[in-house]
Every structure is written in structure tokens, then in C-alpha cells.
């Protein structure tokens, strides 16, 4: 049951701009989910990667050109460097509940800034790809929404909403695949039973497809900043519950 819940939460929050990692850290803190580090987290991310491949199956083919592949490579460099060289330090952050309450608020602030975006770019150049990729690297910190901050960054750089949505998730493919490969040894050695990982993965995949469909319609209506209020609420409530628990 716990893996089912985590799978649904992962799928929905991975693609909505609210930080799946932040929600999972908070959820696992309160339901005492077994396992260490980011094993379940990465497994669920792989399931949501499959959801991206299905949802963007036609657009992915459009990126099979030398120019667009270069954009993806440049945008992936920051997260690849940080993910490889700071892997152990990043894993420790997934046990920091208080950090997550703060980073959720930060994500909300970044989304709120996107209200003032001016969309005039249909194409993404190398400089824009590098900036968006650098912002994506911030999402290695739990509580920072990868989809939220990358789409918001693209909008603030003048990229149109449709292109920002598309590029953000295409850029996620090598990042999610790389995270899965790097953590594959940990997944093979985990104490979490295979059924829990499979159950969580299936529900993460299905809820991920639903979340992509929802996010696509939200971004077209220019309502991205509204998620700021939700994030600030979750952050405040999580912090309040933590402080109450510490007094008992």
C-alpha cells in the first residue's frame, strides 16, 4: 500500500510544478516508509521517464537533428556534473526534512516570478539552453521542482509557453536516465522488495501520464504561478507539524 501511494504521489508531483522529491521526503517522514537514500525515489523517477517518452513520442523525433541534440547536450551538462561529483552529498539532503520545507517555498517564489514573463521566443539558443539546464541542476535538491523551475526559467527568458513546456520535459530525459543508471547498484542492493518497487513504478507511470496532460492544459492558460500558493501552504503546514511533533 505504501509503495502504491508513493507511486501515485511521484507521478502526479513529478510533472506538476510542485516537487515530487519534496513531497516524497515529507510523505516518507510521516508514514515511516522503509529503505534508505534515494532508491525508491530513483525507481519512481524511471517510471515517470517512461511516461515522458510516451507523452512526447512525436516531439522527441523532432529533436533528432544536430542543432537540437546539441541544445539537449548543453542543457544536460550542469546536472550531469553536479550529479556525478556531488552524488553522496545530494543523497544526504533527502533525509533533511527541514530543508525541504524551505526549498518548497523557494520553488513557489520562482513560480510566482513567472507571472511577469514576456513570451517572444519560438526557438531556444545555446545560451538559453545552458541557463535552463543550470536551473534544472538546482532540482537535484529535494523540494525544488524540476519541471516548475525549468519552465519558469524558460518563460522568464522569453520562451513561449508551449516551447518552454516541451523543452523542459525533453531535457528531463537524459537527466532522469542518468540518475537511474548512477543509482542502479543501490537499487540492486536495496532491502525494499521487488513487488514494492514494481507497484510504485506502475502507479507512478500512470499518474505521470495524467499529470503531463493536466500540466499541458494549465500552462496554456498561464496559471503556473497559482501553484505558488499551494507550495507555500504545504511548506507552512509541514513545518508546523514538525515543530508540534518536536514538542511531544
N, C-alpha and C positions, 0 to 999 in steps of 0.2 A: 504493500500500500504506500509506503513512504517513497519508494522509487517511482511509483506511478505519479504521485503528487509532484515530486521534483521534476519529472519529465514534462508534465503539463506546464509547471511554472517556468521551466527553462525555455520551452518552445515559445510560449507567449511573450515572456520578457526579453528573450534574446533579440527579437526583431522589433518589438515596440521599444521606443526610446527611454526605457526605464531601468536598464541594467539587470541582466539576468544574473550576473555574478553577485551583485549586491543582494538581490532577493534570495538567492540560494544560500549565501552566508547567513543571512538573518533567519531563514527558514530552518536551516540545519542547526542553528544555535538553539532554537526553541523546541524542535522535535527530536533533538539528540540523535541525528542520523549517523550511523556508523561509518567508519572509513576515515582516512587521513588525506591531507593535502587536497589536490585538485583532480583526483582520479574520476569520481563521478561527474564532476564539472566538465572535464575534457571529453568524456564519453558522450555526454549530452550535447556538447558543442559539435561533435562529429555528426550526431543525428540531425542537428539543425543545419549543418553544412549540406547534407543530402537534400534538405528542404529547399535551400537556396538553389542548388543545381537543378531541381525540378521546376521551381518557380521561374527561374531566369534561363531556362534551357535554350530559348531562342536568342536572347540577348547575348549570351555567352559566345555564341558563334560570331556575333558582330565584333567581338573583341579579338578575334583571331587574325589580327593584322599586326604588322611590325610596329606601327605607331602606338596602337592601343595596348599591346603587350608591354611595350616599354613604359607606358604610364602605370600599369599594374606593378611592374618590377620596381620602379622608382617609389611608388606609394607603399610598397611592402618592405623596403629596406629598413626604415626606422623600427618597426615592430619586430622584424627578424633579428636585428642586432640586440635589442633590449631583451627579447625573449630567450635568446641563446646565452648571453653573458650574465643576465640577472635572473635566471630561472629560479634558483633557490630562494633568492630574496623575495621574488614575486609570490612564490608559494606560501611564504610566511604571512603575507598580507591577508591570505584567505582565512586566517584564524583571528584576524583583528576586527572584532565586531564594532568597536567604537569608530575605527577608521571608516568603515562602510557607512555609518550614519552621517559622516561628514561628506564623503565623496558623492553620496546620493544627492545631497543638497547642491554640491558643485555642478553635477550634471544638470540639475534643474536650472541653475543660473545660466549655464551655457545655452540651454534650450530657449530660455527666456530672451536671450540676446538675439536669437534668430528672428524675432518679430520685426527687426529693423533691416532685414536683408533686402537687397535690390537685385533682382534676377535679370541679368543681361548676357550671360554666357551660355551658349549651347554646347561649346566644346571645352574640354579640360586640357590645359597645357601641362608641361612637366613641373613647373613651379607650383601650380595649384595641386597637382597630384602629390608632390612631396609634402606640402603643408597638410593636406588631408591625411596623408599617411603618417605624419608625425603626430597628429591629433589622435589617430587610431591607436598609436602606441600607448597613449595615456590610458586606454581602456584595458590594458593589462592589469591595472589597479582595480580591485573589486569595488563596485559602486559607480564606476564610470561607464556609462552606456556607450558601447562601440558604435552602434547604429545611430544613437542620438547625437553624439558629439561629431561624428564624421559628416552626417547630413547637415547639422547646424553649421559646421565649419564651411562646408561647400556653399551653403546658402549665403553666409556672411562674405564669402569670396565672390559672390555674384552669379554662382551657377544656378541654372533653372531647377525647379523642384523635381521635375521628372528625372533630369540628368543626375542630380545630387542623390536621389533615392537609388537609382540604377548603379552609379559608380560606387557608392558606399557598400553595397552588398556584393558586387563583383570583386571589389577589393578585399572583402572578407574571406573569399575562397582560399587563397594561399595562406592567409593568417590562421584560419581555423584548421586547415590541413596540416600546417606546420606544427601547431600546438599539439595536435593529436599524435603526430609522429614522434615529437620530442618526448611526450609523456607515455608513449606506448609501453616502455619497460615497466613503468609504475602500474599501468593498468593490468599488465600480465601478472604482476606480483601482488595485486591488491587482495585484501581479505573479503571484499564485497563479493557476494556470489554472482555468478553469471546471469542468473534469472533476473536479479535486480537491475543489472546494467542493461540487459536487453529490454526489459519492461520500461525502464526510464527512457531508453533510446527511442522506442516505438512511439511513445506518447509525446516525446519532445519533437519528433519528426512531424507528427500530425498537427500538433498545436502550433508548430513553427510555420507550417503552410498557412494556417488560419491567420496567424499574426502578420505574416507578409501581406496577405490580402487586405487586412484591416489597415495596416500602416500605409499601404499604397493609396488607399482612399482618403486617409487622414492628411497625408502630405499634399494631396491635390487641393484640399480645402484650406490650406495654410493654417492649420491648427496645431502645429508642432509644439508651440510654446505652452499650450494648455497642459502638457504633461509635467511642466514645472511644478504646478500646484500639487499634483499627485506625489511627485518625488519629495517635495518639501514636507508633505503630510506624513509620508512613510518614514522619512528621516526623523521627524519630531516624535512620532509615536514610538519608533524603535528605541530612540534614546531615552524616552520617558520610561518605557517598560524595563529597560536595562537598569536605569537608576533605581527604580522601585524594587527590582529583584535584588539589587545590592544591599538594600536596607533590611532585607529579611534573612 
